[in-house]
Amino acid sequence: MKIEKGDNRFYIPGKEGTLAHITFRPEDKKTIIAVSTFVAPSMRGQGIAKKLLDRLAEHARENNLKIRPQCSYVVTAFEEHEEYKDVKAG
């Protein structure tokens, strides 16, 4: 499955719409806010949300940005995984 980039989101397209997405918005020039994460029920339990967050973290690293978690998935992932500490906004 391919993760695509749209306006302020990374998503997995499907035949009948978006199957999964992580959305974000700018807070300022150096910080983005992870607003929401969604995975269609038929795709849950496969690590899709983490793959989307990994792609968002990669985007932040490439663009020298920090991520402020707002959605509950990203809040929890940032608490549980050290791999995101370099992109977590203080």
N, C-alpha and C positions, 0 to 999 in steps of 0.2 A: 504494500500500500504506500502511496506517495503522499507526503505532506506538502501542501502548497501554501504559498504566502499570498494573503489578500491585504486589504486595507486594515491595518491594526489587528491582524489575526493570522494564525496558522491553522490550517484545516485539512481534513481528509474528505474529498468530494465523493459523492455516491451518485448512482443513477437518478435517484429521486431527491437529491438535496445533500446537505452536509451531514456526514456521518459522525464527525467529531471536530471540535475546535477548541482553541485557547485564544481568548481575545485580550487585548491590552490597549491602553491609551497613554499618551504622554502625560507626565506630571510636570516635568520641566525639561530643559535641554539635556540633562544627564540621567533622568530617571523615567522609567515606564511603570505603569501599574498593571499587574495581571488581574484583569477584571473578572473573567469567568472561564470555566472549563466545562465542556460537555462531551460526553461520549454516548452514542446511541445504545440503548439497552442490548441490542444484538451483538455489540462489539465489546461490552464490558468484560473485565477480568482478563484482558489480554495485554495490559500494560500500555494501552494507547494514550492515556492521559499523561503518563510519564514521558512517552516519546514526544508528545506535543510540548511538554514543559522543557524537555531537553533541547528541542529546536528553538524555543523562545530564549533559553539561556545562551545557546550558540549565537543567536541574533544579538543578544545584549553584549556578549563578549566581542563580536565582530565590530560592533558600533560603539564600544566603550561606554555602555549604559549599565545602570543598576536597575533591579526589579524590585518594586514594592508589592508584596503579595496582598491581594484583597480577597480573592476567592478562597474558599475554605480548602480546596485541594492544594493550591500552591502554598498556603500558610502551613499546612501539615507537611507537605513535601520539603519545604525549607527547614522545618524543625527536625525532620527525620533523616535528611540526606546532607552530608557534609559537602558533597560535590557542587552545591549551589552557593556556598558561602561567599565565593568571590563575586557573585552577581547580586547578592541580597543587599537592598538599600538599608543603610543603618538607621 
